[in-house]
């Protein structure tokens, strides 16, 4: 009798032990490693919102692909490379994540790339921008839905690269800033690049840097432009207070999150190129994102919300192609050259480096009293084929 009780108890234990494994086989675990806190917290939170909205949209509200439940595991890297690296390793090993999305900062992404290679698991980079992520530091497990520095810079060059123009740049002294300026300078064919100014990422007083820029530009003939590439805290647009107009100097820049674009209101007519602004793309996916975001938050979706949504569309499109199979080689095969719908229209993962080829938008700032920010009005949609985005990896 005692022996029979032991057998029953063992059978019950075995059933309990088997239950989580069985449940897990009906799950597809996706790790999202991002700056939930830290300097780029605002960007990270937008990405998370977009990712969840995108997964809902792409699965028709079921949060399932081929009968398997999508489970998102959030990890806060705090903008710290070492932490991001360890969190991704834990996600792949302990949490059994089939693939991962993130991170927010380029420095964190560069630390995470070798982890994806070590664990032989896909990492979809969104929104970290540095060229080296899909360039010299790239490996075959890395895909990126976010734009890279070259796409940012070349689209901005398309917008302002004209004969008789002299440009100086103001950027953060980090991978994001230096990669952006390097790509921008390489893309200029008609304008002249006179000076590169790099300041610490946490800079709040731009006076000294601005004075160096003014000194380099003030005696130049023709049109003079300071091109700004900046992320996170600090407002480099304060340099307009130094009476740049007296020297005939203009400012140009790319897009940004809506709160940062409040500074654009004092710069009507400013030109540049942006990755996304909710009022520009005209397609069903963007309409769905804008509608869902207004419904949930009473505000329009922002710059990085669209990025998170795009990453979700890539994830679900790939999983549908594999029939829910999360085998890494099957995912890579499905994703190389894959076209997928996003709020920006169709993106395509370039086979050579897994960078998403995508449109960018040449804009001119308009002041509209109805909005707290300078409104980027579309001048021209810059299609992927209009930008010669270099392949920089060593595949």
C-alpha positions as CSV (number, residue, x, y, z in Angstrom):
1,X,0.0,0.0,0.0
2,X,2.8,2.4,1.0
3,X,4.6,1.5,-2.3
4,X,1.4,2.3,-4.3
5,X,1.1,5.7,-2.5
6,X,4.7,6.5,-3.4
7,X,4.0,5.7,-7.1
8,X,0.9,7.9,-7.1
9,X,2.9,10.7,-5.5
10,X,5.7,10.3,-8.0
11,X,3.2,10.3,-10.9
12,X,1.7,13.5,-9.6
13,X,5.1,15.2,-9.3
14,X,6.0,14.1,-12.8
15,X,2.7,15.6,-14.1
16,X,3.4,18.9,-12.3
17,X,7.0,19.0,-13.7
18,X,5.7,18.3,-17.2
19,X,3.1,21.0,-17.1
20,X,5.4,24.0,-17.4
21,X,7.4,22.3,-20.2
22,X,4.2,21.5,-22.1
23,X,2.9,25.1,-21.6
24,X,6.2,26.5,-22.7
25,X,6.0,24.5,-26.0
26,X,2.8,26.4,-26.7
27,X,4.6,29.7,-26.1
28,X,6.9,31.9,-28.2
29,X,9.0,33.9,-25.8
30,X,10.3,37.3,-26.9
31,X,12.7,39.3,-24.8
32,X,12.5,43.0,-25.0
33,X,15.7,44.6,-23.6
34,X,15.4,48.4,-23.5
35,X,16.0,51.5,-21.5
36,X,13.0,51.4,-19.2
37,X,14.9,53.8,-17.1
38,X,18.0,56.0,-17.7
39,X,18.9,58.8,-20.1
40,X,16.9,57.3,-23.0
41,X,13.9,56.3,-20.9
42,X,11.4,58.3,-23.1
43,X,12.6,56.5,-26.2
44,X,12.5,53.0,-24.6
45,X,9.0,53.4,-23.3
46,X,7.7,54.5,-26.7
47,X,9.4,51.4,-28.3
48,X,7.7,49.1,-25.7
49,X,4.3,50.7,-26.4
50,X,4.7,50.3,-30.1
51,X,6.0,46.7,-29.8
52,X,2.9,45.6,-27.8
53,X,0.5,47.5,-30.1
54,X,2.2,46.0,-33.2
55,X,2.0,42.5,-31.8
56,X,-1.7,43.0,-31.1
57,X,-2.3,44.4,-34.7
58,X,-0.2,41.8,-36.5
59,X,-1.9,38.9,-34.7
60,X,-5.4,40.3,-35.1
61,X,-5.7,40.7,-31.3
62,X,-5.0,37.1,-30.5
63,X,-1.3,37.5,-29.5
64,X,-0.8,34.1,-31.1
65,X,0.9,32.7,-34.1
66,X,0.0,29.3,-35.4
67,X,-1.7,28.5,-32.0
68,X,1.4,29.5,-30.0
69,X,1.0,32.4,-27.4
70,X,3.4,35.3,-27.8
71,X,4.9,36.1,-24.4
72,X,7.0,39.3,-24.1
73,X,9.6,39.4,-21.3
74,X,10.7,42.9,-20.4
75,X,14.3,43.7,-19.3
76,X,15.6,47.1,-18.2
77,X,19.1,47.7,-19.4
78,X,19.1,51.3,-17.8
79,X,21.3,52.4,-20.8
80,X,24.3,50.4,-19.4
81,X,26.2,48.1,-21.9
82,X,27.3,45.5,-19.3
83,X,23.8,45.2,-17.9
84,X,22.2,44.9,-21.4
85,X,24.7,42.1,-22.2
86,X,24.0,40.1,-19.0
87,X,20.2,40.6,-19.4
88,X,20.2,39.3,-23.0
89,X,22.2,36.3,-21.9
90,X,19.7,35.6,-19.1
91,X,16.8,36.0,-21.5
92,X,18.2,33.5,-23.9
93,X,19.4,31.0,-21.3
94,X,17.1,31.3,-18.2
95,X,13.9,32.7,-19.8
96,X,14.2,30.5,-22.9
97,X,13.5,33.5,-25.2
98,X,13.3,32.4,-28.8
99,X,14.4,35.8,-30.0
100,X,14.9,39.3,-28.7
101,X,14.1,42.9,-29.6
102,X,16.1,46.0,-28.5
103,X,18.0,47.9,-27.2
104,X,17.5,51.6,-27.1
105,X,21.1,52.8,-26.9
106,X,23.8,52.1,-29.5
107,X,26.5,51.4,-26.9
108,X,24.2,48.8,-25.3
109,X,23.5,47.2,-28.7
110,X,27.2,46.8,-29.5
111,X,27.7,45.0,-26.2
112,X,24.7,42.7,-26.9
113,X,25.7,41.6,-30.4
114,X,28.2,38.9,-29.4
115,X,25.7,37.5,-27.0
116,X,23.3,36.8,-29.8
117,X,26.1,35.1,-31.7
118,X,27.1,33.1,-28.6
119,X,23.6,31.8,-28.0
120,X,22.9,31.5,-31.7
121,X,19.6,33.4,-31.3
122,X,18.1,36.2,-33.3
123,X,18.3,39.8,-32.0
124,X,16.1,42.4,-33.8
125,X,17.8,45.7,-33.1
126,X,15.3,48.5,-32.5
127,X,15.9,51.5,-32.2
128,X,19.7,51.7,-31.7
129,X,21.2,53.5,-34.7
130,X,25.0,53.2,-34.9
131,X,26.2,52.0,-38.3
132,X,28.6,49.5,-36.8
133,X,25.6,47.4,-35.5
134,X,24.9,46.2,-39.0
135,X,28.5,47.1,-40.0
136,X,31.8,45.9,-38.7
137,X,30.4,44.6,-35.4
138,X,27.5,42.7,-37.1
139,X,26.9,38.9,-37.1
140,X,24.3,36.8,-38.9
141,X,21.9,36.7,-35.9
142,X,21.4,40.5,-36.0
143,X,18.5,42.1,-37.9
144,X,17.6,45.7,-37.6
145,X,14.2,47.3,-38.2
146,X,15.4,50.7,-36.9
147,X,17.1,53.0,-39.3
148,X,20.9,53.2,-39.2
149,X,23.1,56.3,-39.0
150,X,23.7,56.2,-42.7
151,X,20.0,56.2,-43.5
152,X,19.6,59.2,-41.1
153,X,22.6,61.0,-42.4
154,X,22.1,60.3,-46.1
155,X,18.5,61.3,-46.1
156,X,19.5,64.6,-44.4
157,X,22.2,65.1,-46.9
158,X,19.7,64.6,-49.7
159,X,17.6,67.4,-48.1
160,X,20.4,70.0,-47.8
161,X,23.2,68.9,-50.1
162,X,23.3,71.7,-52.6
163,X,26.0,73.7,-54.4
164,X,27.2,76.8,-52.4
165,X,26.3,75.3,-49.0
166,X,28.8,75.1,-46.2
167,X,27.9,72.8,-43.3
168,X,29.2,72.3,-39.8
169,X,28.0,69.6,-37.5
170,X,27.1,69.4,-33.8
171,X,26.8,65.9,-32.4
172,X,27.3,63.9,-29.2
173,X,30.7,62.4,-28.6
174,X,29.5,58.8,-28.7
175,X,28.8,56.0,-31.3
176,X,25.5,57.5,-32.2
177,X,26.9,61.0,-32.9
178,X,30.2,60.1,-34.5
179,X,28.7,57.4,-36.8
180,X,26.0,59.9,-37.8
181,X,28.4,62.6,-38.7
182,X,30.7,60.2,-40.5
183,X,27.9,59.0,-42.7
184,X,26.6,62.5,-43.2
185,X,30.0,63.8,-44.4
186,X,30.5,60.9,-46.7
187,X,27.0,61.5,-48.3
188,X,27.7,65.2,-49.1
189,X,28.6,65.6,-52.7
190,X,27.9,69.3,-53.4
191,X,28.0,71.0,-50.1
192,X,31.3,71.6,-48.1
193,X,31.8,70.2,-44.6
194,X,33.8,72.9,-42.7
195,X,33.8,71.6,-39.1
196,X,32.7,68.8,-36.8
197,X,31.9,69.7,-33.2
198,X,31.5,66.9,-30.6
199,X,30.2,67.5,-27.1
200,X,29.7,65.1,-24.1
201,X,26.2,63.4,-24.3
202,X,25.1,65.1,-21.1
203,X,25.9,68.6,-22.2
204,X,23.4,71.3,-21.1
205,X,25.5,74.4,-21.9
206,X,26.2,74.6,-25.6
207,X,27.7,78.1,-25.6
208,X,31.4,77.2,-26.1
209,X,30.6,74.6,-28.8
210,X,28.3,77.0,-30.6
211,X,30.9,79.7,-30.5
212,X,33.4,77.4,-32.2
213,X,30.8,76.6,-34.9
214,X,30.0,80.3,-35.4
215,X,33.7,81.0,-35.8
216,X,34.1,78.3,-38.5
217,X,31.1,79.4,-40.4
218,X,30.6,83.2,-40.1
219,X,33.1,84.2,-42.9
220,X,32.0,81.4,-45.3
221,X,30.3,82.5,-48.5
222,X,26.9,81.3,-49.6
223,X,24.4,79.4,-47.4
224,X,25.7,78.3,-44.0
225,X,24.1,75.5,-42.0
226,X,24.7,73.8,-38.6
227,X,23.5,70.2,-38.9
228,X,22.6,68.8,-35.4
229,X,22.4,65.1,-34.5
230,X,21.5,64.7,-30.9
231,X,19.6,62.2,-28.7
232,X,18.3,62.3,-25.1
233,X,18.7,65.1,-22.6
234,X,20.0,68.6,-23.4
235,X,18.6,71.0,-25.9
236,X,21.3,71.9,-28.6
237,X,18.7,74.1,-30.3
238,X,19.4,76.7,-27.6
239,X,22.2,77.9,-29.8
240,X,19.7,79.9,-31.8
241,X,19.7,82.3,-28.8
242,X,23.3,83.3,-29.9
243,X,21.8,85.3,-32.8
244,X,22.9,82.9,-35.5
245,X,20.8,85.0,-38.0
246,X,23.3,87.9,-37.6
247,X,25.9,85.6,-39.3
248,X,23.4,84.2,-41.8
249,X,23.6,80.7,-40.2
250,X,20.7,78.3,-40.3
251,X,20.0,75.1,-38.4
252,X,19.1,71.7,-39.9
253,X,18.4,68.4,-38.2
254,X,16.5,65.2,-38.4
255,X,13.3,64.2,-36.7
256,X,12.9,63.6,-33.0
257,X,10.3,62.8,-30.4
258,X,7.4,65.3,-30.1
259,X,8.6,66.9,-26.8
260,X,12.0,67.6,-28.3
261,X,10.4,69.0,-31.4
262,X,8.8,71.8,-29.3
263,X,12.2,73.5,-29.9
264,X,11.5,73.3,-33.7
265,X,8.6,75.8,-33.2
266,X,11.1,78.6,-33.1
267,X,12.6,77.4,-36.4
268,X,9.9,77.8,-39.1
269,X,11.1,76.8,-42.5
270,X,13.9,74.6,-41.1
271,X,14.6,71.6,-43.4
272,X,15.8,68.1,-42.6
273,X,14.9,64.5,-43.0
274,X,13.0,62.3,-40.5
275,X,12.5,58.6,-39.8
276,X,8.8,59.1,-38.9
277,X,6.1,61.6,-38.1
278,X,2.6,60.3,-37.5
279,X,1.0,62.7,-40.0
280,X,3.3,61.8,-43.0
281,X,2.9,58.2,-44.0
282,X,-0.4,57.3,-45.7
283,X,-1.0,53.5,-45.4
284,X,-3.4,51.2,-43.5
285,X,-0.8,50.1,-40.9
286,X,0.0,53.7,-39.9
287,X,-3.7,54.5,-39.8
288,X,-4.2,51.6,-37.4
289,X,-1.3,52.7,-35.2
290,X,-2.5,56.3,-35.0
291,X,-6.0,55.3,-34.3
292,X,-5.0,52.8,-31.5
293,X,-2.6,55.3,-29.9
294,X,-5.2,58.1,-29.8
295,X,-7.7,55.7,-28.4
296,X,-5.4,54.5,-25.6
297,X,-3.5,57.6,-24.8
298,X,-5.4,60.5,-26.4
299,X,-2.2,61.5,-28.1
300,X,-0.5,60.7,-31.5
301,X,2.1,58.0,-31.7
302,X,5.7,59.2,-31.5
303,X,9.0,58.6,-33.3
304,X,10.0,55.4,-31.5
305,X,6.4,54.1,-31.1
306,X,6.5,53.5,-34.9
307,X,9.8,51.7,-34.5
308,X,8.5,49.3,-31.9
309,X,5.4,48.6,-34.1
310,X,7.7,47.9,-37.0
311,X,9.8,45.4,-35.0
312,X,6.5,43.6,-34.0
313,X,5.5,43.4,-37.6
314,X,8.8,41.9,-38.5
315,X,8.6,39.3,-35.7
316,X,5.1,38.2,-36.6
317,X,5.7,38.1,-40.4
318,X,8.8,35.9,-39.8
319,X,6.9,33.6,-37.4
320,X,4.1,33.2,-39.9
321,X,6.6,32.3,-42.6
322,X,8.1,29.6,-40.4
323,X,4.7,28.3,-39.3
324,X,5.5,29.3,-35.7
325,X,8.8,27.4,-35.8
326,X,11.4,29.3,-33.7
327,X,14.4,27.5,-34.9
328,X,17.1,30.1,-35.5
329,X,18.2,28.9,-38.9
330,X,14.6,28.8,-40.1
331,X,14.0,32.3,-38.8
332,X,17.1,33.7,-40.5
333,X,16.1,32.0,-43.8
334,X,12.6,33.5,-43.5
335,X,13.9,37.0,-42.6
336,X,16.7,37.4,-45.1
337,X,15.2,39.5,-48.0
338,X,11.8,39.5,-46.1
339,X,9.3,42.3,-47.0
340,X,7.0,43.3,-44.2
341,X,4.4,46.1,-43.7
342,X,5.1,48.8,-41.1
343,X,3.7,52.3,-40.2
344,X,6.2,53.7,-42.7
345,X,5.1,51.4,-45.5
346,X,6.9,48.3,-46.7
347,X,10.4,47.5,-45.3
348,X,12.8,44.9,-46.6
349,X,15.6,43.2,-44.7
350,X,18.6,43.5,-46.9
351,X,20.2,40.0,-47.3
352,X,23.8,41.2,-47.0
353,X,23.6,42.8,-43.6
354,X,19.9,42.4,-42.4
355,X,19.4,46.2,-42.3
356,X,15.8,47.2,-43.0
357,X,15.6,49.2,-46.2
358,X,13.0,51.9,-45.7
359,X,11.7,55.3,-46.7
360,X,12.8,58.5,-45.0
361,X,11.0,61.9,-45.2
362,X,12.4,65.3,-46.3
363,X,10.5,67.9,-44.3
364,X,10.1,71.6,-43.8
365,X,9.0,72.9,-40.4
366,X,5.6,74.7,-40.2
367,X,4.3,76.4,-37.1
368,X,0.7,75.4,-36.3
369,X,-0.9,76.8,-33.2
370,X,-2.8,73.6,-32.7
371,X,0.4,71.7,-32.0
372,X,2.9,72.2,-29.2
373,X,5.8,71.3,-31.6
374,X,7.0,72.4,-34.9
375,X,5.2,70.4,-37.5
376,X,7.3,68.6,-40.2
377,X,5.5,69.0,-43.5
378,X,6.5,66.5,-46.1
379,X,8.6,67.9,-49.0
380,X,9.5,64.5,-50.5
381,X,9.4,60.9,-49.5
382,X,13.0,59.6,-50.0
383,X,12.6,56.0,-51.2
384,X,15.2,53.4,-50.3
385,X,16.4,53.3,-53.9
386,X,17.2,57.0,-53.7
387,X,19.7,56.4,-50.8
388,X,22.9,54.6,-51.5
389,X,23.2,52.9,-48.1
390,X,26.7,51.3,-47.9
391,X,27.2,47.7,-46.8
392,X,29.8,47.9,-44.1
393,X,30.0,44.4,-42.7
394,X,32.6,41.8,-43.3
395,X,30.4,38.9,-44.3
